[in-house]
Amino acid sequence: MRILPSLAALTLLVAPLPALACSPVAGYRIPTNLELVGQADMIVLATVTGGTPVETGAESMRIDIRPDAVLKGDPAAAPTSLAIALATDRYALPSNPYDLAEAHPLAFIGGCYRYMVPKGSRLLFLLRGTAEHWIPAGGPFSRWAEDVLTDDAPWLDAVKFYIDVQKLPESDRQAALEKRRDELRAKQGDFIAQLLAEDIDRQLAGPNRPLREELPPAPED
């Protein structure tokens, strides 16, 4: 996992402040994609229709979104705005559609999560909270806001599958993951199928390693 050196000495900050950096507490694990889907109270596919750029300041940052589909949660509670900013200039870059392992590059600067998205883009937002206050699911460096440019995008397929897996009894989830992984692996000539199979393998491997270990206890006098 790429962590900017400037983050290492700072404590965890969760407010949406682009000028601030963060470093997760000792023992923090970036959630796997399966865990992230499970932690989300709302998963919405939405188009960014407007908002304010990051230059307006943290207090007035906002994007306006049009929910296109609610994959998880109450459709009536789907947000129409979020407290992040419009991306401009060199920051207006979409997610890599073939990278299902790491978050958007903007998650590795500032407040440790993606806080800028381009106007006109369509994204999957994984959120927790309530209709009165939605915040990113998953914590620092999670894939809470990734671009989904097409209806057959790998990330959209993966999230839909993980939603179905999370609905199963916990005792049945490994078998479901392995079955789907094997079905995808059998499609040897399908590049996207292999990407999805690799991501399922990452879920089967279990929780991610901590970004940094707990410090040993102080010696007794």
C-alpha positions as CSV (number, residue, x, y, z in Angstrom):
1,M,0.0,0.0,0.0
2,R,1.4,3.4,-1.0
3,I,1.3,5.8,2.0
4,L,2.7,9.3,1.6
5,P,5.6,9.9,4.0
6,S,4.1,13.2,5.2
7,L,1.2,11.2,6.7
8,A,3.2,9.1,9.0
9,A,3.5,11.5,12.0
10,L,-0.1,12.7,12.1
11,T,-3.1,11.4,13.9
12,L,-6.2,10.2,12.2
13,L,-8.4,13.0,10.9
14,V,-11.9,12.3,9.6
15,A,-13.2,15.8,8.7
16,P,-13.3,16.5,5.0
17,L,-10.4,19.0,4.9
18,P,-8.2,18.7,1.8
19,A,-5.4,20.7,3.4
20,L,-5.0,18.2,6.1
21,A,-3.2,14.9,6.0
22,C,-3.8,11.9,8.2
23,S,-2.2,8.7,9.4
24,P,-4.4,5.9,10.6
25,V,-4.1,4.7,14.2
26,A,-1.9,1.7,14.9
27,G,-3.7,-1.5,13.9
28,Y,-5.9,0.1,11.3
29,R,-6.7,-2.2,8.4
30,I,-8.0,-0.9,5.0
31,P,-11.3,-2.9,4.6
32,T,-11.3,-5.5,1.8
33,N,-13.9,-4.8,-0.9
34,L,-16.2,-7.4,0.7
35,E,-15.9,-5.8,4.1
36,L,-16.4,-2.3,2.6
37,V,-19.7,-3.4,1.0
38,G,-20.8,-4.9,4.3
39,Q,-20.0,-1.7,6.2
40,A,-21.9,0.5,3.9
41,D,-25.4,1.5,4.8
42,M,-26.1,3.0,1.4
43,I,-24.6,2.1,-2.0
44,V,-25.7,4.4,-4.8
45,L,-24.7,4.7,-8.4
46,A,-25.0,8.5,-9.1
47,T,-24.0,11.1,-11.7
48,V,-22.3,14.3,-10.5
49,T,-24.4,17.2,-11.8
50,G,-22.7,20.2,-10.1
51,G,-21.3,21.5,-6.9
52,T,-18.4,23.7,-5.8
53,P,-14.6,23.3,-6.4
54,V,-12.2,22.6,-3.6
55,E,-10.9,26.2,-3.8
56,T,-14.1,27.4,-2.2
57,G,-12.9,26.0,1.1
58,A,-13.9,23.0,3.3
59,E,-16.9,24.6,4.8
60,S,-18.7,25.1,1.5
61,M,-17.5,22.0,-0.4
62,R,-20.4,20.2,-2.0
63,I,-21.2,18.1,-5.0
64,D,-24.7,17.7,-6.4
65,I,-25.6,14.2,-7.5
66,R,-28.4,12.5,-9.4
67,P,-29.0,9.0,-8.0
68,D,-29.3,6.6,-11.0
69,A,-29.6,3.4,-9.0
70,V,-29.6,2.4,-5.3
71,L,-27.9,-1.0,-4.9
72,K,-28.1,-1.1,-1.1
73,G,-30.2,0.9,1.3
74,D,-33.5,2.8,1.2
75,P,-33.9,4.6,-2.2
76,A,-36.0,7.3,-0.4
77,A,-32.9,8.2,1.7
78,A,-30.4,8.3,-1.3
79,P,-28.5,11.6,-1.1
80,T,-28.6,14.3,-3.7
81,S,-25.5,16.1,-2.4
82,L,-22.3,15.1,-0.5
83,A,-19.8,17.2,1.4
84,I,-16.9,16.7,-1.1
85,A,-15.8,19.0,-3.9
86,L,-15.7,19.1,-7.7
87,A,-12.3,18.1,-9.1
88,T,-10.7,20.6,-11.5
89,D,-7.7,20.7,-13.7
90,R,-5.2,17.9,-13.1
91,Y,-7.4,16.4,-10.3
92,A,-10.3,15.7,-12.6
93,L,-9.1,12.2,-13.5
94,P,-11.3,9.1,-13.3
95,S,-10.6,5.9,-11.5
96,N,-8.6,3.2,-13.3
97,P,-11.4,0.8,-14.3
98,Y,-9.0,-2.2,-14.2
99,D,-7.7,-1.6,-10.6
100,L,-10.0,-3.2,-8.1
101,A,-7.4,-3.4,-5.3
102,E,-6.6,0.2,-4.4
103,A,-8.6,3.4,-4.1
104,H,-8.5,6.3,-6.5
105,P,-5.1,8.2,-6.3
106,L,-6.7,11.2,-4.6
107,A,-7.3,9.0,-1.6
108,F,-3.6,9.1,-0.9
109,I,-3.3,12.8,-0.5
110,G,-5.0,15.2,1.9
111,G,-7.5,13.6,4.3
112,C,-6.9,10.0,3.3
113,Y,-10.0,9.6,1.3
114,R,-11.1,10.8,-2.2
115,Y,-12.7,14.2,-1.7
116,M,-12.8,15.5,-5.3
117,V,-14.7,14.1,-8.3
118,P,-15.2,15.4,-11.8
119,K,-18.5,17.1,-12.8
120,G,-20.4,14.8,-15.2
121,S,-18.8,11.6,-13.9
122,R,-20.8,8.6,-12.7
123,L,-19.6,6.9,-9.5
124,L,-20.5,4.3,-7.0
125,F,-20.7,5.9,-3.6
126,L,-20.4,3.6,-0.6
127,L,-21.7,5.5,2.4
128,R,-22.5,5.0,6.1
129,G,-24.7,7.1,8.3
130,T,-28.3,8.3,7.8
131,A,-30.1,10.5,5.3
132,E,-29.3,13.5,7.5
133,H,-25.5,12.8,7.4
134,W,-23.9,10.5,4.9
135,I,-20.1,10.0,5.2
136,P,-17.7,7.7,3.4
137,A,-17.8,4.0,4.3
138,G,-14.7,2.1,5.2
139,G,-12.3,4.6,6.7
140,P,-9.0,5.9,5.2
141,F,-7.9,4.7,1.8
142,S,-11.1,2.8,1.1
143,R,-12.8,2.5,-2.3
144,W,-15.8,4.6,-1.2
145,A,-16.1,6.7,-4.4
146,E,-14.9,5.1,-7.6
147,D,-15.9,6.0,-11.2
148,V,-18.1,3.6,-13.1
149,L,-18.1,4.7,-16.7
150,T,-20.1,1.9,-18.2
151,D,-22.9,-0.5,-17.1
152,D,-20.5,-3.5,-17.4
153,A,-17.7,-1.9,-15.5
154,P,-15.7,-4.4,-13.4
155,W,-16.1,-2.5,-10.1
156,L,-19.9,-2.3,-10.6
157,D,-20.0,-6.1,-11.2
158,A,-17.8,-6.8,-8.2
159,V,-19.9,-4.6,-5.8
160,K,-23.2,-6.2,-7.0
161,F,-21.7,-9.6,-6.4
162,Y,-20.4,-8.7,-2.9
163,I,-23.8,-7.3,-1.9
164,D,-25.3,-10.7,-2.8
165,V,-22.6,-12.5,-0.8
166,Q,-23.1,-10.3,2.3
167,K,-26.8,-11.3,2.3
168,L,-25.8,-14.9,2.8
169,P,-25.3,-16.5,6.2
170,E,-21.6,-16.0,7.1
171,S,-21.1,-19.8,7.0
172,D,-22.1,-19.8,3.3
173,R,-20.0,-16.9,2.0
174,Q,-16.7,-18.7,1.4
175,A,-18.3,-21.3,-0.8
176,A,-20.2,-18.6,-2.8
177,L,-16.9,-16.7,-3.3
178,E,-15.0,-19.8,-4.4
179,K,-17.8,-20.9,-6.8
180,R,-17.9,-17.5,-8.5
181,R,-14.1,-17.3,-8.6
182,D,-13.8,-20.7,-10.3
183,E,-16.5,-19.8,-12.8
184,L,-14.6,-16.6,-13.7
185,R,-11.2,-18.5,-13.8
186,A,-12.7,-20.8,-16.4
187,K,-13.1,-17.9,-18.8
188,Q,-9.5,-17.9,-19.7
189,G,-9.8,-15.6,-22.7
190,D,-11.8,-13.0,-20.8
191,F,-9.5,-10.3,-19.3
192,I,-12.3,-8.8,-17.1
193,A,-13.3,-12.2,-15.8
194,Q,-9.7,-12.7,-14.6
195,L,-9.6,-9.3,-12.9
196,L,-12.8,-10.2,-11.0
197,A,-11.4,-13.6,-10.1
198,E,-8.3,-12.0,-8.7
199,D,-10.3,-9.6,-6.6
200,I,-12.4,-12.5,-5.2
201,D,-9.1,-14.2,-4.3
202,R,-8.2,-11.1,-2.3
203,Q,-11.4,-11.4,-0.4
204,L,-10.8,-15.1,0.3
205,A,-7.4,-14.3,1.7
206,G,-9.1,-12.5,4.6
207,P,-8.6,-9.1,6.2
208,N,-5.8,-6.8,5.0
209,R,-2.7,-6.5,7.1
210,P,-2.5,-3.4,9.4
211,L,-0.9,-0.4,7.8
212,R,1.3,-0.2,10.9
213,E,1.5,-2.4,13.9
214,E,0.6,-1.6,17.5
215,L,3.6,-0.2,19.4
216,P,5.0,-2.5,22.1
217,P,4.0,-1.6,25.7
218,A,6.4,0.7,27.5
219,P,8.8,-1.1,29.8
220,E,8.0,-1.0,33.4
221,D,10.3,1.0,35.7
